[in-house]
Each structure stands twice: as C-alpha cells, then as structure tokens.
Amino acid sequence: MIEKNKTGVSRRSFLGFTGAAALTMTVAACGGNATGAGDGKTLNVLFPQTHAGASEILKKEFEAATGATVNVTLVPYDDLQQKATLDVQSGAGAFDVFDSWYVTIGALASSGVISPIDELLAKPEVDEADFIKSIYDPYSLHDGKRYGIPFDGDTEVLFYNKEILKRNGVQPPKTLDEYAAAVKKITAAEKANGIYGAAVMAQKAPIILVSTFANRLAGFGGSFLDDKGKPTLNTPEAVGAAQALLDVTPHALPTPAETAFDQALNAFLGGKVAFMEFWTDLGVMAEDPSKSKIQGKWGVVGLPTGGKATKSLAALDAGFCMNISETAKNRTLAEEFIIFATSQKTNLKLITTTGSGIDPNRKSTLNSAEYKSFAPAVQAAATASLNGALAWPTTAQSPELMQSLADALSEMIANNGSAAATMAKVNDEWVKTIG
C-alpha cells in the first residue's frame, strides 16, 4: 500500500533509506519498547515502518479479542533483518513475532532466527489452501520447512494517465517495446512543459531497482534461478529485461537513479508522467483529492510482455510474512497472533482500509466483492497477473544476491552499459556466492 499512516510517513517512502543506524519507534499506545516479555499476556512484535497503519489495527483488535497486550516496535525496512538477527543471536529475545520481507526468510531461517511453523499451518483455522498460490511457497518455505505465513502480498501493475496518452495518440502498451516507444514519444513531445513519458524507479536499493528489473524479467518469462537453484541471469530473457530497462531510462523523469517511491508518486499523482509501475493500491490514492490531481484520469493494466512471452505476469516485488522468533517467550500467544493477523477476516479488513499498508494475501480476499468494490480496476489487473507470478530467490544468500544485482544494474544505467555484459557479470557473481 502507499497511503500515509497517521504519522504522515508514506507506506513505502522509507524503503530506499540506506542509513546504517536503526530508527526504532514504538507506537505511542504500546507504553514501551518490547516490555513485559514472559508474563504470558504480553506479545512483542517487530514491524517494518511501512506497516505502521496495519500494526495499529492489529494491536487494537487483537488486544480486544484476547485481553493480551501487544507491544509494537517499528524499524526502517533496511534494519529489519539485522534487528531480528541481533535480537536472537545476542540472547536478548525481546521479540516474539517478526513481520519480515519474504526475500530474507532463508537467511533468517538458516541463521536460527525464526522457528518452523509446519504444525501451525496444518491447523484448519489457518485455511492453508486459501493463500494465493503464487505467493504461498515463496513467503513460507525454506529447505523443506515452513517458516512464515503470507501477510502482505505485494505485486506491481502499470498505471497510466489517460489525458496524457490521449493527447499524444498513445494506447496502453501490451509489450515492452511498445512501452519504450510510448515513453520516448511522450517525453519528446512534452518534456518542455515538465511532463515525461514515465517515472522509472531506479534508485540503487534492491527493493527499488531490482523490483523495476523484476517486472521486466517477469514480462520476458524469465527467472532468477532455475529448478536446481542455479542462476539464470545470463539467459536471453534476463538480458532482454536489462535491455528493456536501458531502453526506457533515458526518456524517463529525471533522474531515474535518484527516483524512488516518493519521487515517482509525486510525479504521477501530480499529473507529470504518463506511466508508472507501482503496487496495486496506487489506484486508491489516485482517487484521494487530498493527494492526487488525477482523480478519474488514470487507468491500469497488467505489466507489458517482452520477447516471445504473451502473458502478462507480475513479479513478487516486496511482500511480507509473519514469523515466530526462535527465542519467543510467548510461543502460544505468538501463534495465535500470526493466525489472527493473516486470517481471511483480518486481511479483508486491512485491504479495504485506506492507510493500512496491506495488499491481498488470500484468494478469498483478492476475489471478494468488498475488495472489487473498494478498488475495482486494480483488483482486475492484480487477479490477472498473479497467476504464475515471478518470485525472487529466498535462499540464505538472497539479500547478498539482490544487492549484487542492484549494484550492477545501477552501474549499467549510469554508464549506458551493455545489458549482455552486465548480466553475464552478475550471473558469475551469483554462481560464486551460491557455490
């Protein structure tokens, strides 16, 4: 989600932050930072700051339902994995539950930070079969065991400004070649008036730049790894995805390398760009008159395809799951909380609440009448593209792999480098890292 929470922090605005120091916050109503551990009635939960809105809702409703006290600690995304790992490995054991980026699940599991929950997932009340198929394994599975439950099912689609397209004689693109041509045409015609063909998020952070690349990799029908876990970044599909990125960045909102969530959002909602790839609920914010100048003037379609691919697929960009700490002092309460947080009822409430920061995690909520009414255009695009969505690697080395890829793509864009040479280099680096 992208709406601002009650503190005024946009849902994804901090994700590009790269500062080493952790910014730890505790929701004011919590009455302290990770306190009361071990009393059997207190639960301490670590959330990314992007989920501030959702954490407030979960805290209020879980406390009302159980009589327990939920202490919520918010940290910037870049500190989430480190904070959880340090808490367990130092022996502090301050937290019972972690709300983790799914790409880090292998690193957390292999480091003994999070605990397997296979028996929990087998309980009827979890309704395992209801989770969206394309996200369930990536968000939960590592080395044959389940460690997480899908909480926030993030994917991107292509949003466009109807008025800009109309006056330039452009149709929503079906292929990446059409997309690049449309962006180039619009920028050439309108950049003198401060309007550009697209906002391309290419800031050098994995959650930003690799998401932009992953959208194209999915479009070409490619993958990060093959069925045996070997890198596939030197394939025609991966090279084509990198080239598609090179084709559009020269004509995008200046400067792609400095464009992250807030810059792209401000441009699109301000009517300054024709296209933007973004998470599904941008449509909600686009209709909010306090944030948007384009109410009723936007549309949305699935991501364009490339090469021989003919079906639009989403990439699982971002996305979060609930995990139980290996040192949880309140295991039973932690289990109850993550079942509650990821349930059909709770997910439906969150995805139909502006500012919650959560997207569908279940088939029943994605296809519900309530969600279709709340966000009809994005619901249709998301439903169409989620069948067979491209997952990022979730191995123990995945955070390192993603940073390596982001570094290489950033250098390629800055120097207008060779897509083939860049992807061959990254593929070799991944082979060495994975071993």
Phi, psi and omega per residue, in radians:
M1 nan 2.882 -3.058
I2 -2.260 -0.101 -3.103
E3 -1.125 2.786 3.115
K4 -1.471 2.468 3.083
N5 -1.458 -3.055 -3.026
K6 -1.194 -0.282 3.089
T7 -1.521 -0.083 -3.136
G8 1.513 0.082 3.129
V9 -1.538 2.156 -3.129
S10 -1.208 2.665 -2.969
R11 -0.946 -0.688 -3.081
R12 -2.031 0.141 -2.998
S13 -1.096 -0.541 -3.056
F14 -1.549 -0.053 -2.980
L15 -1.187 -0.374 3.107
G16 -1.554 -0.029 -3.133
F17 -1.095 2.485 -3.100
T18 -2.198 0.199 -3.142
G19 -1.112 2.515 -3.080
A20 -1.383 -0.506 -3.083
A21 -1.360 2.419 -3.141
A22 -1.404 2.416 3.007
L23 -1.864 1.839 -3.072
T24 -1.845 2.248 -3.130
M25 -2.174 2.661 3.013
T26 -2.166 2.269 3.116
V27 -0.945 2.335 -2.985
A28 -0.936 -0.648 -3.091
A29 -1.272 -0.150 -3.056
C30 -1.315 -0.450 3.086
G31 1.322 0.453 3.088
G32 2.525 3.023 -3.076
N33 -1.862 1.898 3.073
A34 0.889 0.965 -3.105
T35 -1.838 2.876 3.018
G36 1.367 0.207 -3.088
A37 -1.043 2.369 3.054
G38 1.640 -0.058 -3.110
D39 -1.516 -0.031 3.089
G40 1.408 -0.176 -3.125
K41 -2.145 0.048 -3.089
T42 -2.104 2.380 3.125
L43 -2.167 2.310 3.138
N44 -1.962 2.116 -3.007
V45 -2.157 2.316 3.100
L46 -1.756 2.088 -3.137
F47 -2.056 2.655 2.903
P48 -1.247 2.626 -3.078
Q49 -1.073 -0.428 3.107
T50 -1.086 -0.375 -3.112
H51 -1.774 0.460 3.124
A52 -1.017 -0.784 -3.132
G53 -1.098 -0.792 3.138
A54 -1.140 -0.677 -3.102
S55 -1.107 -0.612 3.107
E56 -1.141 -0.743 3.131
I57 -1.147 -0.799 -3.135
L58 -1.085 -0.779 3.137
K59 -1.003 -0.898 -3.079
K60 -1.069 -0.821 -3.026
E61 -1.345 -0.623 3.122
F62 -1.222 -0.685 3.091
E63 -1.102 -0.711 3.137
A64 -1.150 -0.616 -3.085
A65 -1.395 -0.486 -2.993
T66 -2.067 -0.347 -3.045
G67 1.408 0.014 3.114
A68 -1.381 2.898 3.021
T69 -1.876 2.227 3.120
V70 -1.904 2.053 3.048
N71 -1.683 2.121 -3.073
V72 -1.849 2.170 3.030
T73 -1.980 2.219 -3.125
L74 -1.878 2.290 3.069
V75 -2.309 2.690 3.042
P76 -1.021 2.572 -3.103
Y77 -0.879 -0.781 -3.063
D78 -1.120 -0.303 -3.131
D79 -1.759 -0.073 -2.980
L80 -1.103 -0.895 -3.130
Q81 -1.107 -0.770 -3.135
Q82 -1.117 -0.705 -3.117
K83 -1.123 -0.782 -3.138
A84 -1.144 -0.767 -3.119
T85 -1.108 -0.785 -3.141
L86 -1.126 -0.666 -3.133
D87 -1.055 -0.733 -3.112
V88 -1.396 -0.844 -3.025
Q89 -1.260 -0.396 3.092
S90 -1.422 -0.251 -3.088
G91 1.525 0.027 -3.118
A92 -1.107 -0.777 3.109
G93 0.969 0.742 -3.070
A94 -1.360 -0.358 -3.017
F95 -2.049 2.585 3.077
D96 -1.747 -0.594 -3.054
V97 -2.330 2.453 3.047
F98 -2.069 2.374 2.993
D99 -1.749 1.740 -2.889
S100 -1.946 2.601 2.972
W101 -1.143 2.239 -2.990
Y102 -1.070 -0.455 -3.141
V103 -1.122 -0.389 -3.115
T104 -1.631 0.048 -3.022
I105 -1.093 -0.640 3.115
G106 -1.185 -0.713 3.112
A107 -1.132 -0.741 -3.141
L108 -1.185 -0.711 -3.126
A109 -1.193 -0.790 -3.093
S110 -1.211 -0.361 3.107
S111 -1.595 0.032 3.125
G112 1.281 0.446 -3.091
V113 -1.537 -0.648 -3.127
I114 -2.049 2.750 -2.983
S115 -1.859 2.493 3.064
P116 -1.065 2.535 -3.107
I117 -2.303 0.541 -3.101
D118 -0.991 -0.785 -3.110
E119 -1.130 -0.633 3.121
L120 -1.132 -0.752 -3.100
L121 -1.175 -0.363 3.136
A122 -1.381 -0.171 -3.127
K123 -1.207 2.438 -3.099
P124 -0.993 -0.616 -3.080
E125 -1.186 -0.310 3.087
V126 -1.285 -0.565 -3.126
D127 0.954 1.084 -3.057
E128 -0.965 -0.653 -3.079
A129 -1.184 -0.256 -3.085
D130 -1.455 -0.294 3.131
F131 -1.136 2.500 3.121
I132 -0.997 2.156 -2.969
K133 -0.987 -0.736 -3.045
S134 -1.212 -0.316 3.129
I135 -1.847 -0.287 -2.980
Y136 -1.087 -0.954 -3.135
D137 -1.106 -0.856 3.135
P138 -1.014 -0.597 -3.084
Y139 -1.469 -0.149 -3.004
S140 -2.305 -0.478 -2.878
L141 -1.777 2.323 2.992
H142 -2.573 2.177 3.058
D143 0.919 0.724 3.046
G144 1.454 0.002 3.131
K145 -2.167 2.697 3.123
R146 -1.665 2.241 -3.132
Y147 -2.109 -0.156 -3.070
G148 -2.518 2.851 3.009
I149 -2.123 2.243 3.134
P150 -0.971 2.285 -3.125
F151 -2.059 -0.829 -3.080
D152 -2.240 1.824 -3.042
G153 -1.574 1.493 -3.022
D154 -1.504 2.259 2.951
T155 -2.497 2.837 3.134
E156 -1.967 2.709 3.028
V157 -2.361 3.095 -3.106
L158 -1.822 2.031 3.073
F159 -1.669 2.632 3.129
Y160 -2.534 2.730 3.117
N161 -1.664 1.974 -3.051
K162 -1.057 -0.714 -3.072
E163 -1.171 -0.739 -3.138
I164 -1.143 -0.734 3.118
L165 -1.112 -0.729 -3.090
K166 -1.107 -0.790 -3.077
R167 -1.302 -0.192 3.080
N168 -1.878 0.100 3.105
G169 1.120 0.666 -3.069
V170 -2.001 2.444 3.057
Q171 -1.809 2.690 3.058
P172 -0.969 2.252 -3.013
P173 -1.309 2.557 3.040
K174 -1.779 -0.410 -3.141
T175 -2.138 2.814 3.118
L176 -1.197 -0.524 3.052
D177 -1.136 -0.757 3.082
E178 -1.102 -0.673 3.125
Y179 -1.076 -0.860 -3.126
A180 -1.084 -0.716 3.133
A181 -1.135 -0.702 3.135
A182 -1.151 -0.777 3.134
V183 -1.068 -0.790 3.136
K184 -1.071 -0.774 -3.118
K185 -1.100 -0.815 -3.093
I186 -1.171 -0.752 3.136
T187 -1.093 -0.755 3.130
A188 -1.070 -0.632 -3.090
A189 -1.412 -0.509 -2.931
E190 -2.226 -0.005 -3.081
K191 -1.145 -0.407 3.086
A192 -1.110 -0.406 3.102
N193 -1.748 0.208 3.101
G194 1.374 0.354 3.136
I195 -2.031 2.374 -3.050
Y196 -2.205 2.834 -3.090
G197 -1.165 -0.582 -3.102
A198 -2.792 2.726 2.887
A199 -1.786 2.044 -3.127
V200 -1.930 2.013 -3.106
M201 -1.413 1.880 -3.066
A202 -2.305 0.381 3.038
Q203 -1.094 2.496 -2.995
K204 -1.376 1.299 2.979
A205 -2.467 2.379 -3.060
P206 -0.913 -0.753 -3.079
I207 -1.154 -0.334 3.140
I208 -1.726 -1.171 -3.023
L209 -1.200 -0.721 3.131
V210 -1.192 -0.532 3.043
S211 -1.079 -0.753 3.130
T212 -1.118 -0.706 3.064
F213 -1.175 -0.748 -3.094
A214 -1.077 -0.605 3.077
N215 -1.015 -0.687 3.138
R216 -1.361 -0.617 3.085
L217 -1.090 -0.729 3.065
A218 -1.120 -0.688 3.135
G219 -1.066 -0.582 3.109
F220 -1.494 -0.064 -3.100
G221 1.336 0.401 -3.112
G222 -1.574 -3.007 3.138
S223 -2.653 2.865 3.066
F224 -1.423 -0.706 -3.089
L225 -2.324 2.713 3.048
D226 -1.546 -3.052 -3.067
D227 -1.130 -0.330 3.135
K228 -1.726 0.121 3.112
G229 1.432 0.275 3.128
K230 -1.616 2.470 -3.123
P231 -1.064 2.485 3.120
T232 -2.215 0.654 -3.093
L233 -1.551 -0.001 3.061
N234 -1.867 0.236 3.130
T235 -1.394 2.833 3.081
P236 -0.986 -0.607 -3.134
E237 -1.155 -0.772 -3.135
A238 -1.207 -0.707 3.096
V239 -1.127 -0.716 3.088
G240 -1.071 -0.669 3.109
A241 -1.125 -0.737 3.118
A242 -1.146 -0.706 3.119
Q243 -1.144 -0.663 3.101
A244 -1.083 -0.567 3.068
L245 -1.207 -0.754 3.095
L246 -1.108 -0.587 -3.094
D247 -1.161 -0.495 -3.018
V248 -1.792 -0.486 -3.025
T249 -1.085 -0.602 3.140
P250 -1.129 -0.333 -3.066
H251 -1.913 0.175 -3.086
A252 -1.581 2.996 3.046
L253 -0.892 2.231 3.125
P254 -1.215 2.431 -0.188
T255 -1.975 2.262 -3.057
P256 -0.923 -0.661 -3.120
A257 -1.130 -0.307 3.119
E258 -1.921 0.144 -3.094
T259 -1.708 2.035 3.056
A260 -2.118 -2.756 -3.006
F261 -1.063 -0.888 -3.048
D262 -1.144 -0.739 3.141
Q263 -1.090 -0.765 3.139
A264 -1.157 -0.770 -3.140
L265 -1.063 -0.814 -3.122
N266 -1.050 -0.683 -3.132
A267 -1.198 -0.786 -3.098
F268 -1.213 -0.827 -3.122
L269 -1.196 -0.384 3.088
G270 -1.531 0.027 3.115
G271 1.329 0.428 -3.059
K272 -1.762 -0.136 3.091
V273 -2.381 2.656 -3.094
A274 -1.461 -0.662 -3.063
F275 -2.252 2.650 2.973
M276 -2.762 2.270 3.004
E277 -1.448 2.231 -3.101
F278 -2.776 2.971 -3.139
W279 -1.149 2.719 -2.864
T280 -1.037 -0.469 -3.017
D281 -1.581 0.210 3.021
L282 -0.992 -0.523 3.130
G283 -1.046 -0.524 3.104
V284 -1.190 -0.812 3.132
M285 -1.186 -0.564 -3.124
A286 -1.137 -0.322 3.113
E287 -1.740 0.066 -3.131
D288 -1.595 1.931 -3.066
P289 -1.109 -0.346 3.122
S290 -1.361 -0.248 -3.096
K291 -2.130 -0.328 -2.927
S292 -2.216 2.511 3.026
K293 -1.848 0.153 -3.036
I294 -2.140 0.497 3.126
Q295 -0.985 2.256 3.116
G296 1.297 0.063 -3.055
K297 -2.034 0.270 -3.089
W298 -2.164 2.833 3.064
G299 -2.469 3.041 -3.112
V300 -2.584 2.447 3.077
V301 -2.428 2.968 3.038
G302 -1.168 2.857 -3.125
L303 -1.156 2.528 -3.136
P304 -1.149 2.732 3.119
T305 -1.757 2.887 3.123
G306 -2.428 2.812 3.090
G307 1.061 -2.293 -3.105
K308 -1.555 -0.089 -3.102
A309 -1.208 2.530 -3.136
T310 -2.170 -0.181 -3.111
K311 -1.915 2.290 3.094
S312 -1.297 2.154 3.107
L313 -2.146 2.623 3.072
A314 -1.611 2.717 2.934
A315 -1.802 2.513 -3.140
L316 -1.422 1.319 -3.129
D317 -1.446 2.285 -3.016
A318 1.105 -2.500 -3.110
G319 1.713 2.349 -3.035
F320 -2.340 2.643 3.126
C321 -2.311 2.743 3.091
M322 -1.623 2.276 3.126
N323 -2.206 2.678 3.047
I324 -1.787 2.286 -3.138
S325 -1.119 2.506 3.082
E326 -1.115 -0.392 -3.133
T327 -1.895 0.381 -3.129
A328 -0.987 2.252 3.130
K329 -1.483 -0.312 -3.125
N330 -2.216 1.192 -3.042
R331 -1.051 -0.798 -3.098
T332 -1.097 -0.774 3.120
L333 -1.183 -0.641 3.097
A334 -1.081 -0.748 3.111
E335 -1.086 -0.764 3.140
E336 -1.085 -0.676 -3.105
F337 -1.177 -0.807 -3.076
I338 -1.249 -0.502 3.000
I339 -1.134 -0.790 3.118
F340 -1.073 -0.819 -3.040
A341 -1.148 -0.508 -3.071
T342 -1.849 0.137 -3.086
S343 -1.230 2.856 3.111
Q344 -1.047 -0.785 -3.111
K345 -1.098 -0.798 -3.114
T346 -1.212 -0.743 3.140
N347 -1.081 -0.709 3.127
L348 -1.093 -0.721 3.101
K349 -1.102 -0.758 -3.094
L350 -1.172 -0.735 -3.075
I351 -1.334 -0.203 3.076
T352 -1.942 0.355 3.074
T353 -2.069 2.009 3.123
T354 -1.062 2.241 3.116
G355 1.645 0.000 -3.116
S356 -1.251 -0.534 -3.122
G357 1.480 0.308 -3.026
I358 -2.221 2.458 3.051
D359 -1.950 2.928 -3.052
P360 -1.026 2.438 3.038
N361 -2.020 -0.160 -3.036
R362 -2.224 2.638 3.076
K363 -1.086 -0.701 -3.088
S364 -1.146 -0.600 3.131
T365 -1.431 -0.661 3.085
L366 -1.027 -0.671 -3.071
N367 -1.748 0.166 -3.083
S368 -1.250 2.657 3.090
A369 -1.089 -0.621 -3.129
E370 -1.119 -0.760 -3.130
Y371 -1.245 -0.671 3.103
K372 -1.057 -0.647 3.117
S373 -1.280 -0.645 -3.085
F374 -1.246 -0.713 -3.091
A375 -2.515 1.219 -2.978
P376 -1.091 -0.744 -3.072
A377 -1.197 -0.795 -3.113
V378 -1.277 -0.535 3.099
Q379 -1.072 -0.733 -3.131
A380 -1.153 -0.763 -3.125
A381 -1.172 -0.719 -3.131
A382 -1.156 -0.732 -3.133
T383 -1.073 -0.730 -3.114
A384 -1.175 -0.606 -3.010
S385 -1.634 -0.251 -3.073
L386 -1.369 -0.252 -3.131
N387 -1.334 1.709 -3.104
G388 1.655 0.421 -3.087
A389 -1.032 2.613 -3.117
L390 -1.444 2.092 3.087
A391 -1.594 2.563 3.011
W392 -1.385 2.771 3.067
P393 -1.060 2.559 3.110
T394 -2.225 0.475 3.118
T395 -1.262 3.030 3.126
A396 -1.065 -0.492 -3.099
Q397 -1.613 0.040 -2.991
S398 -0.984 -0.770 3.118
P399 -1.019 -0.692 3.102
E400 -1.176 -0.700 3.132
L401 -1.102 -0.759 -3.106
M402 -1.144 -0.651 3.111
Q403 -1.187 -0.675 3.084
S404 -1.049 -0.759 3.122
L405 -1.157 -0.748 3.128
A406 -1.078 -0.734 3.133
D407 -1.064 -0.781 -3.097
A408 -1.184 -0.740 3.120
L409 -1.123 -0.693 3.124
S410 -1.077 -0.777 3.111
E411 -1.124 -0.702 3.112
M412 -1.043 -0.804 -3.125
I413 -1.155 -0.765 -3.098
A414 -1.090 -0.627 -3.060
N415 -1.850 0.142 -3.050
N416 0.843 0.871 -3.039
G417 -1.351 -3.108 -3.133
S418 -1.433 2.217 3.106
A419 -1.105 -0.756 -3.111
A420 -1.118 -0.795 -3.130
A421 -1.156 -0.691 3.133
T422 -1.088 -0.828 -3.079
M423 -1.243 -0.553 3.068
A424 -1.141 -0.708 3.122
K425 -1.118 -0.807 -3.136
V426 -1.126 -0.723 3.136
N427 -1.030 -0.745 3.099
D428 -1.097 -0.698 3.121
E429 -1.123 -0.717 3.128
W430 -1.142 -0.697 3.118
V431 -1.032 -0.766 -3.139
K432 -1.164 -0.691 -3.110
T433 -1.204 -0.769 -3.104
I434 -1.259 -0.632 3.100
G435 1.458 nan nan
